[in-house]
Amino acid sequence: MHTEWTEDLFMITYRPGDAGYDAELAGFQTGFPLRPDLVVAATTADDVRRAVAHAAASGLPVGVQATGHGLPGAAGGGVLISTRRMDGVRIDPRARTARIEAGVRWGQVVEAAAPYGLAPLNGSAPGVGAVSYTLGGGLGILAREFGYAADRVRGLEVVTADGQLRHVTAESAPELLWALLGGGHALGVVTAMEVDLVPVARLYGGSVMFADGAATEAAGAYLEWTRTVPDTLTSALSVLVFPDEPFVPARLRGRYTASVRVAYTGSAAEGERLVAPLRAVGPALEDSLREMPYAESATIHDDPEQPHAYYGDNVLVRELSAGDARRLLELTGPASPVWTVTQVRHLGGALAQDRPNAVPHRDARFLVQVLSPLDGAGVPAVRARYAEVFAALAPVTVGRSLNFRFGGADRPEGGPGGPGGLYDPETAKGLARVKERYDPANLFGRNHVSPSGR
């Protein structure tokens, strides 16, 4: 550990070989290591500002990490700014807003807002970093009712490539705000954001799981069911074969399962009525649907909490027919040589509304995600199987989501999956224009595929 570039203040930094270097880089994703030349353990926005100014003056690329969930791929060299210590949350219950610093995880915001009967537009996993999630769009558990998390951002504090800390709002810098919300960290390092909260204190939710033959039937029934539900209900389908391993509960080992996850802000009685067609598929292996405080919403998806190695990618599709779904499950189910978790998220509702930000592909009806642990499979085998999946869905693909690329940053924009791009042409052109103004040297290009194409 070192202290460098004091300017009358100390800043903690690490270089390869230092005690604490590996611990500072450790995150949720363990499959794609980062080995920067310098790690800056930022505690304040001024630490971030000085780190960016140093990198720019030295011609070094800049990366940023809070929790390490969504690393696009392995990277070496350059400067990595670790924001995990910037963990302040401030709730304004009267204005229904939250000020969230760069290293905050969604679970902290949910906990801080709950006493006021308010909720953020968080994702399914409480350990995910709130800022990066939001800059990528932010597809949360209440998304069909309230839209993307990016749609509810009032302002951002961001350090741009010139080393300036800027307060960015729709009034002060509308073009930069538009680009940051959907453009991710490719235009700067966001040190804090102010977001709207929604008046949700409880919901009806949970999951219902089917196994073996009923799993296939449930997957088909789910697609038809999504055509009948109101915008106040957000759901996802998750299909996988559970490993036959001791750490898996005995009743699940080796079984092919399909789980429908539900979050509904209406009454429990109406929620029961809405999910009745799902329960009619057949006997459920598990059924946790119930009324709950919003503070327990993480139990709906019950995402893993332990760091591990994984690869994942996605496509946004305009439609998903029974034939498309059948082929998808054939490629990712029990016969697949690669162990895969397949998830289909129902979009539409408020997600389809145009908003003044760069979150693209709002006409998509579903997001199809595939994710594979890397413990028993190499990346080439996973990529090869995913190429088949995306090729099968190419006729209905409209693009890709920035939030759900885990190690898949190297897939060409026009590669497998047809259009397969992160942005439509108009949005890409707008991002390139803002990129040229605020980061012409592409200092932040490492954070994901640069909109400018550099």
LOVEXNU-306302 format. One record per residue (C-alpha): residue in one letter; x, y, z; residue number from 1. Coordinates in steps of 0.001 Angstrom, whole numbers. Layout:
code;east;north;up;pos
A;X;Y;Z;NUM
...
end
This chain:
code;east;north;up;pos
M;0;0;0;1
H;1194;3488;-825;2
T;103;7084;-487;3
E;599;9074;-3662;4
W;-184;12422;-5411;5
T;-858;14007;-2079;6
E;-1769;17603;-3055;7
D;-1860;18057;758;8
L;-4097;14959;1055;9
F;-3293;11268;1302;10
M;-4723;8714;-1095;11
I;-4412;4945;-726;12
T;-2964;3130;-3734;13
Y;-1740;-366;-4492;14
R;650;-1757;-7073;15
P;1307;-5391;-8103;16
G;3146;-7178;-5319;17
D;1861;-4904;-2563;18
A;142;-6431;432;19
G;-3566;-5742;-69;20
Y;-3391;-5501;-3884;21
D;-5258;-8764;-4495;22
A;-7768;-8088;-1735;23
E;-8607;-4699;-3219;24
L;-9241;-6253;-6636;25
A;-11339;-9127;-5283;26
G;-14958;-8941;-6394;27
F;-17968;-11113;-7074;28
Q;-16728;-12228;-10511;29
T;-13618;-14387;-10129;30
G;-13326;-15700;-13686;31
F;-11867;-12634;-15404;32
P;-9039;-11169;-13331;33
L;-8018;-7551;-13401;34
R;-4291;-6807;-13075;35
P;-3924;-3031;-13265;36
D;-600;-1267;-12814;37
L;-2171;916;-10149;38
V;-5244;561;-7938;39
V;-6641;3693;-6317;40
A;-8742;2928;-3234;41
A;-10956;5991;-3434;42
T;-12724;7284;-341;43
T;-13893;10619;-1755;44
A;-14844;12178;-5060;45
D;-11596;14135;-4904;46
D;-9637;10861;-4809;47
V;-11402;9888;-8026;48
R;-10700;13273;-9568;49
R;-6967;13080;-8820;50
A;-6750;9473;-10025;51
V;-8380;10362;-13355;52
A;-6159;13428;-13770;53
H;-3045;11300;-13123;54
A;-4147;8640;-15609;55
A;-4945;11214;-18279;56
A;-1579;12934;-17833;57
S;196;9569;-18057;58
G;-1825;8263;-21009;59
L;-3148;5321;-18983;60
P;-6593;3737;-19443;61
V;-9012;3953;-16520;62
G;-11318;1261;-15170;63
V;-13698;1402;-12229;64
Q;-14980;-1285;-9861;65
A;-17384;-1255;-6935;66
T;-18483;-4871;-6412;67
G;-17075;-6669;-9452;68
H;-20353;-8280;-10555;69
G;-20368;-7166;-14173;70
L;-16763;-7282;-15319;71
P;-16764;-7318;-19135;72
G;-13515;-9315;-19312;73
A;-9986;-9701;-18024;74
A;-7762;-6640;-18272;75
G;-4182;-5730;-17442;76
G;-2337;-2458;-16996;77
G;-3703;1017;-16510;78
V;-5416;2507;-13459;79
L;-8326;890;-11651;80
I;-10383;3073;-9329;81
S;-11936;1032;-6534;82
T;-15014;2814;-5176;83
R;-16132;273;-2550;84
R;-15306;2633;353;85
M;-17619;5344;-1013;86
D;-20691;3872;642;87
G;-22828;6753;1844;88
V;-26636;6688;1425;89
R;-28884;9620;2312;90
I;-32679;9388;2107;91
D;-34896;12464;1761;92
P;-38331;11067;2637;93
R;-40140;14302;1864;94
A;-38694;14585;-1653;95
R;-38739;10769;-2048;96
T;-35129;10704;-3207;97
A;-31889;8992;-2295;98
R;-28333;10218;-2718;99
I;-26176;7160;-3374;100
E;-22361;7130;-3473;101
A;-20357;5100;-5975;102
G;-19657;2022;-3856;103
V;-23134;1512;-2432;104
R;-24884;-1826;-2917;105
W;-28614;-2011;-3532;106
G;-29286;-3820;-270;107
Q;-28091;-739;1625;108
V;-30529;1513;-241;109
V;-33466;-859;262;110
E;-32716;-980;3985;111
A;-32338;2807;4294;112
A;-35552;3582;2381;113
A;-37786;948;3989;114
P;-38583;2840;7242;115
Y;-40199;5578;5136;116
G;-42361;3199;3084;117
L;-40178;3860;30;118
A;-38194;1668;-2339;119
P;-35497;2164;-4983;120
L;-35665;595;-8431;121
N;-33127;-2026;-7445;122
G;-32255;-5263;-9143;123
S;-32754;-8788;-7906;124
A;-29430;-9134;-6034;125
P;-28829;-6893;-2990;126
G;-25050;-7161;-3369;127
V;-24927;-5488;-6793;128
G;-23486;-1971;-6982;129
A;-26258;598;-7425;130
V;-24375;3077;-9599;131
S;-22998;773;-12312;132
Y;-26322;-1069;-12444;133
T;-28152;2212;-13055;134
L;-25689;3512;-15650;135
G;-26284;313;-17641;136
G;-30042;926;-17573;137
G;-31041;-1044;-14490;138
L;-33693;-3689;-15131;139
G;-35208;-4226;-11712;140
I;-37872;-6296;-10019;141
L;-40512;-3530;-10441;142
A;-39392;-2556;-13942;143
R;-42631;-3027;-15870;144
E;-44439;-649;-13525;145
F;-41763;2008;-12969;146
G;-39312;1618;-15863;147
Y;-35535;1345;-15853;148
A;-33584;2634;-12852;149
A;-31937;5083;-15256;150
D;-35368;6599;-15916;151
R;-35566;7824;-12308;152
V;-32176;9556;-11985;153
R;-32304;13247;-11064;154
G;-28614;13990;-11227;155
L;-25109;12545;-11260;156
E;-21772;13626;-9862;157
V;-19149;12488;-12340;158
V;-15434;12943;-12967;159
T;-14815;13358;-16689;160
A;-11603;12731;-18616;161
D;-10363;16287;-18004;162
G;-10238;15575;-14261;163
Q;-13217;17792;-13455;164
L;-15916;16804;-10977;165
R;-19209;17822;-12549;166
H;-22745;17938;-11161;167
V;-24770;16753;-14127;168
T;-28518;17317;-14375;169
A;-31055;17762;-17149;170
E;-30605;21514;-16700;171
S;-26813;21770;-16353;172
A;-25636;19218;-18961;173
P;-28553;17419;-20615;174
E;-26486;15768;-23354;175
L;-23961;14321;-20897;176
L;-26725;13091;-18555;177
W;-28485;11465;-21512;178
A;-25304;9617;-22486;179
L;-24262;8504;-19000;180
L;-27661;6917;-18382;181
G;-27282;3925;-20657;182
G;-23668;4559;-21670;183
G;-22209;3144;-18464;184
H;-18758;4199;-17254;185
A;-17524;4809;-20814;186
L;-17757;8599;-20323;187
G;-16451;9107;-16802;188
V;-16465;7855;-13232;189
V;-19727;8558;-11438;190
T;-19048;9287;-7774;191
A;-22676;9730;-6641;192
M;-26202;9870;-7988;193
E;-29546;11221;-6847;194
V;-32523;9013;-7701;195
D;-36262;9023;-7175;196
L;-37730;6467;-4802;197
V;-41173;4926;-5285;198
P;-43890;4564;-2630;199
V;-43754;781;-2275;200
A;-43622;-703;1220;201
R;-44876;-4220;437;202
L;-45578;-6455;-2509;203
Y;-46911;-9854;-3479;204
G;-44090;-11960;-4820;205
G;-41851;-14972;-4696;206
S;-41387;-17883;-7050;207
V;-43095;-21073;-8121;208
M;-40858;-23933;-9312;209
F;-41709;-26905;-11518;210
A;-39473;-29896;-12202;211
D;-38772;-32392;-14970;212
G;-41638;-32695;-17506;213
A;-43644;-29990;-15769;214
A;-40674;-27628;-16211;215
T;-40946;-27729;-20010;216
E;-44708;-27244;-19817;217
A;-44289;-24333;-17407;218
A;-41850;-22578;-19751;219
G;-44401;-22628;-22575;220
A;-47225;-21581;-20261;221
Y;-45148;-18658;-18983;222
L;-44865;-17021;-22408;223
E;-48635;-17129;-22900;224
W;-49248;-15964;-19340;225
T;-47174;-12802;-19851;226
R;-49734;-11641;-22434;227
T;-52412;-11483;-19739;228
V;-50749;-9687;-16810;229
P;-50937;-5972;-15941;230
D;-47953;-3599;-16000;231
T;-47897;-3685;-12196;232
L;-46570;-7262;-12387;233
T;-42937;-7890;-13312;234
S;-41706;-11440;-13792;235
A;-38945;-13677;-15068;236
L;-38551;-17340;-15980;237
S;-35402;-19182;-14892;238
V;-34613;-22657;-16286;239
L;-31699;-24880;-15255;240
V;-30546;-28357;-14379;241
F;-29384;-28345;-10768;242
P;-25948;-29898;-10280;243
D;-25921;-33314;-8644;244
E;-23646;-32080;-5872;245
P;-23733;-32213;-2066;246
F;-24181;-28439;-1725;247
V;-27539;-28661;-3571;248
P;-30613;-29696;-1523;249
A;-31347;-33397;-2095;250
R;-34786;-32741;-3607;251
L;-33183;-30625;-6377;252
R;-30034;-32560;-7271;253
G;-29829;-33369;-10953;254
R;-33356;-32143;-11672;255
Y;-34445;-29969;-14583;256
T;-36428;-27046;-13187;257
A;-38313;-23979;-14341;258
S;-39041;-21193;-11847;259
V;-41295;-18198;-12424;260
R;-40294;-15216;-10268;261
V;-43013;-12638;-9592;262
A;-43161;-9126;-8105;263
Y;-46596;-7476;-8013;264
T;-47521;-4274;-6184;265
G;-51265;-4949;-6118;266
S;-53159;-6785;-3390;267
A;-52293;-10313;-2334;268
A;-55779;-11486;-3297;269
E;-55384;-10141;-6821;270
G;-51874;-11577;-6976;271
E;-53262;-15010;-6154;272
R;-55782;-14651;-8965;273
L;-53121;-13568;-11457;274
V;-50778;-16492;-10742;275
A;-53537;-19124;-10777;276
P;-52844;-20071;-14441;277
L;-49223;-20825;-13531;278
R;-50173;-23011;-10611;279
A;-52564;-24861;-12899;280
V;-49584;-26226;-14859;281
G;-49244;-28965;-12251;282
P;-47838;-29723;-8834;283
A;-45122;-27272;-7880;284
L;-41858;-28496;-6427;285
E;-41625;-25222;-4480;286
D;-44017;-22283;-4092;287
S;-42942;-19205;-2104;288
L;-45498;-16720;-3478;289
R;-46753;-14524;-655;290
E;-47232;-10974;559;291
M;-43976;-9570;1934;292
P;-42343;-6327;3075;293
Y;-40347;-4787;258;294
A;-37258;-5223;2436;295
E;-37558;-8997;1782;296
S;-37762;-8635;-2014;297
A;-34292;-10175;-2496;298
T;-35865;-13541;-1637;299
I;-37834;-13501;-4917;300
H;-34834;-14343;-7102;301
D;-32629;-15597;-4261;302
D;-29462;-14863;-6249;303
P;-26189;-16460;-5082;304
E;-24110;-14424;-2662;305
Q;-20733;-16178;-2904;306
P;-18146;-14920;-5437;307
H;-17533;-17327;-8301;308
A;-16380;-17582;-11919;309
Y;-19034;-17248;-14608;310
Y;-19628;-16175;-18188;311
G;-22855;-14650;-19402;312
D;-24435;-12783;-22263;313
N;-27871;-11861;-23522;314
V;-30084;-10725;-26362;315
L;-33157;-8522;-26404;316
V;-35893;-9954;-28604;317
R;-39012;-8395;-30106;318
E;-40948;-11611;-29563;319
L;-40438;-15173;-28418;320
S;-42634;-17815;-30025;321
A;-43244;-21279;-28677;322
G;-40850;-22571;-31348;323
D;-38164;-20057;-30334;324
A;-38529;-21043;-26707;325
R;-38403;-24740;-27519;326
R;-35171;-24313;-29475;327
L;-33681;-22138;-26721;328
L;-34353;-24812;-24112;329
E;-33026;-27566;-26389;330
L;-29719;-25694;-26673;331
T;-29390;-24864;-22972;332
G;-31195;-27771;-21263;333
P;-30138;-31219;-20056;334
A;-28589;-32238;-23401;335
S;-26310;-29187;-23568;336
P;-22571;-29891;-23183;337
V;-22356;-26631;-21212;338
W;-24154;-26157;-17900;339
T;-26338;-23087;-18404;340
V;-28825;-21024;-16455;341
T;-31360;-19581;-18907;342
Q;-33506;-16651;-17875;343
V;-36279;-14909;-19782;344
R;-37373;-11525;-18405;345
H;-40710;-10037;-19411;346
L;-40305;-6428;-20613;347
G;-42845;-3897;-21903;348
G;-44992;-1660;-19718;349
A;-43068;1392;-18489;350
L;-39864;-40;-20004;351
A;-41255;659;-23475;352
Q;-41730;4377;-22834;353
D;-39253;6778;-24417;354
R;-37204;8631;-21811;355
P;-34419;11236;-22113;356
N;-31549;8783;-21742;357
A;-29478;6393;-23842;358
V;-31091;3144;-22681;359
P;-31833;1505;-26068;360
H;-34069;-1162;-27568;361
R;-37218;-236;-25663;362
D;-39322;-2084;-28215;363
A;-38024;-5467;-26993;364
R;-40607;-7744;-25393;365
F;-38209;-10105;-23631;366
L;-34614;-10218;-22453;367
V;-33037;-13656;-22878;368
Q;-30015;-14243;-20627;369
V;-27650;-17181;-20541;370
L;-25093;-17664;-17791;371
S;-22650;-20481;-17136;372
P;-20355;-21138;-14164;373
L;-16819;-21732;-15384;374
D;-15800;-24345;-12817;375
G;-16348;-27270;-15170;376
A;-16238;-25637;-18606;377
G;-13736;-23478;-20418;378
V;-14678;-20138;-21951;379
P;-14266;-21364;-25581;380
A;-16835;-24139;-25052;381
V;-19274;-21705;-23449;382
R;-18841;-19172;-26241;383
A;-19402;-21845;-28870;384
R;-22682;-22942;-27293;385
Y;-23833;-19340;-26842;386
A;-23103;-18660;-30508;387
E;-25632;-21363;-31373;388
V;-28180;-19885;-28975;389
F;-27835;-16378;-30385;390
A;-27893;-17629;-33961;391
A;-31185;-19406;-33252;392
L;-32673;-16179;-31869;393
A;-31183;-13920;-34562;394
P;-34441;-13466;-36528;395
V;-36146;-11880;-33495;396
T;-33129;-10128;-31924;397
V;-33126;-6334;-31660;398
G;-29982;-5875;-29564;399
R;-28227;-6522;-26283;400
S;-28361;-5212;-22726;401
L;-25249;-3606;-21247;402
N;-26161;-4808;-17735;403
F;-25972;-8536;-18470;404
R;-22617;-9015;-20217;405
F;-20326;-11047;-17983;406
G;-17053;-11709;-19721;407
G;-18721;-11293;-23111;408
A;-17388;-7903;-24080;409
D;-15402;-9352;-26960;410
R;-18464;-10449;-28953;411
P;-18550;-8199;-32040;412
E;-21449;-5770;-32250;413
G;-22612;-7509;-35412;414
G;-21579;-10981;-34299;415
P;-23686;-13989;-33416;416
G;-27238;-12972;-32651;417
G;-27964;-10899;-35725;418
P;-28124;-7197;-34803;419
G;-26737;-8143;-31390;420
G;-25483;-4595;-30760;421
L;-25563;-2725;-27501;422
Y;-27077;314;-29215;423
D;-29284;1070;-32163;424
P;-27627;3252;-34850;425
E;-29207;6524;-33677;426
T;-28237;6001;-30042;427
A;-24738;4880;-31033;428
K;-24306;8043;-33075;429
G;-25417;10208;-30153;430
L;-23053;8435;-27750;431
A;-20153;8851;-30163;432
R;-20861;12579;-30345;433
V;-20807;12941;-26543;434
K;-17758;10683;-26316;435
E;-15862;12908;-28728;436
R;-16655;15951;-26624;437
Y;-15930;14573;-23147;438
D;-13431;11751;-23721;439
P;-11765;12177;-27141;440
A;-8713;10127;-26069;441
N;-10986;7236;-24990;442
L;-9593;7206;-21449;443
F;-12604;5193;-20258;444
G;-12923;2849;-23236;445
R;-11869;-167;-21172;446
N;-15097;-138;-19159;447
H;-17024;-1622;-22106;448
V;-17051;-1509;-25883;449
S;-16615;2152;-26705;450
P;-19642;3822;-28316;451
S;-17259;5728;-30558;452
G;-15991;2480;-32025;453
R;-12417;3237;-31045;454
end
